Amino acid sequence: MDLNEQYIQENALILLKGLWYSELPPIINFDDFSDCILNVLDDIENQNTECYSFDNEYFVTEFKNISSPPYIRRPGVEGITYYDFKHNKSLREMQLPNLKHYLAFIYNTLLMYDDIFQELYMNNLNRNYVTASNSYLMFEKTFEIQTEYDDSSYEIEAGIFAEKNNKITGSAMLHRNRKLYYNKQDSYLYKMKIDLESFFPNLYTHYFHRIYNMEPFLSLEFPEKYFKFLDTFHQKINDNQTKGIPAGVFSSHVAAELCMLCVDYQINNLISGKNISYVRYVDDFTFFSNSQELLEDLKFQVQQILNGFRLRINGNKTEILPCVFDYPTIDIEELKTHFSWMLNPETKLFMDSHLITFKKYIAKLLTEKNTSQIKTLLTWFAKKINNNQLEFINTEYDCFSYLIQLSQTNNLLSSKAYHVINAIIKCSENKEVLLNKLLSISNDIDLKFPNTILQIWHYYVITNNCDSELIKKLIDRLNTSNNNPIILSAMVSSGKNANKDLFLYIKNSYTSLSGANNWKSEIMHSKYWLPLFVIRLKDTHDYEHWFNSNNYPDILKNFSL
């Protein structure tokens, strides 16, 4: 590949950002790695690494030098597990895959860019294969968007990967999704929504290789090795298991979307000639028709197609509704009517009356179960504070306390609420009081929300606003309920030899978990790879002569701040 090509450089960084779930706090600023990722790709292409095996076309075929932790199936690596919240208040398991493996995914995906992705999305002869999907992988044309907060304008170029964890491409996807959805809905009277049961946990990795021999890929004659790689890659990052792939990472989105394009192909053949329209977003299917009976019969035929992929319809989430009741959950104009001052760059005095109006409006939305509207409002609020355009008049602590309540009352709002909490602390003259309040509820957070987005944000906000002495105290009180590797990563301090206690804690935690003495060769293939990676980024000290040894993956040594 030509690393001097602008689209390769942009896509390399977009794919790297795709490692990080959008609801997680910004512990790593991936924009700092724009040059690093190009150096990594150059080293991989020139085979200046001991991490991978290659074929004669420089394609990564296998992973080398894997010392698996003894508690997982060899030769797999351990992902970092955490949990997001569902609408029914249950938990959705999420994972961060091992970076050493994810870099091979980035490289192989860019190497196959022309042969697969450009051919699938940019070739007009193949456009019919992707027109039912609202979870597409690439923007097929260039267009301009404006952000809803400050009307900033951005141009999205054709051929850029559509990665929703990226601010700009995520906004562009939302714009395109709305347009396609309503084009498909047209003037049909009814819609049937179908959701799949535990989609990502039920995807078998072997199907990613198997779809190579299915339509539309059979006719397109794409390179088989990429499909085989997706199978191998997803096995290795999942403890060497074949069932289930991690949610919240772009590599899973790519594999799942390619698989579901085969489902789209069969569904489009099924509804051909019938008065039915169809659109899909990942595993959410929506069918439109003027006949409820036609839609009802279609459900069983769709399940027959899904049987071929060992997937099941979630009967509890299947319903037929009149399209006339279908409208966007986010009403920007309504928000502007009630909170126009949030979009005004002039400083706003935030008094009791404004806090009451704010709380009443959110209470109304909570009753209506419209969390999307609340998320948008909280995003506006955080930006207003971060831009130093809001002055609290005897309302700072009350607003701060309310947001703590909100984050725990409706967990879907936890990350957005903590965005605002973080903004308030950063601009506050009473930072110590606010931090002490967060510290005082930490035990409750650990007990009620272990390994969740809420707990991760809670500790991120504390460590992002406190001094090194407080971080040391937090490390001293670490236990099994608050030692998620993402939380540990938030505790990393900048400066030479600034992370001695944290490094020792991580090492001891791994050796206690594994019961092995081979921690130096194994630990970067465990869930602790992330905090160790962040320590190396922020701290030049070579703890126990390990960071500069052969046990630290050579491909990760390219990364620096």
Salt bridges, closest charged atoms under 4 A:
ASP31 OD1 - LYS17 NZ 2.61
GLU50 OE1 - LYS64 NZ 3.97
ASP55 OD2 - LYS225 NZ 3.08
GLU57 OE1 - LYS225 NZ 2.45
GLU62 OE2 - LYS236 NZ 3.93
GLU140 OE2 - ARG127 NH2 3.63
GLU140 OE2 - ARG176 NE 3.54
GLU148 OE2 - ARG178 NH1 3.53
ASP195 OD2 - LYS317 NZ 3.62
GLU197 OE2 - ARG312 NH2 2.89
GLU224 OE2 - HIS209 NE2 2.86
ASP231 OD2 - HIS206 ND1 2.97
GLU257 OE1 - ARG280 NH1 3.02
ASP264 OD2 - ARG280 NH2 2.74
GLU296 OE2 - LYS299 NZ 3.25
ASP326 OD1 - LYS191 NZ 3.36
GLU333 OE2 - LYS336 NZ 3.87
GLU368 OE2 - LYS364 NZ 3.09
ASP446 OD2 - ARG477 NH2 3.67
ASP476 OD2 - LYS472 NZ 3.70
ASP501 OD2 - LYS472 NZ 3.75
GLU544 OE2 - LYS507 NZ 3.03
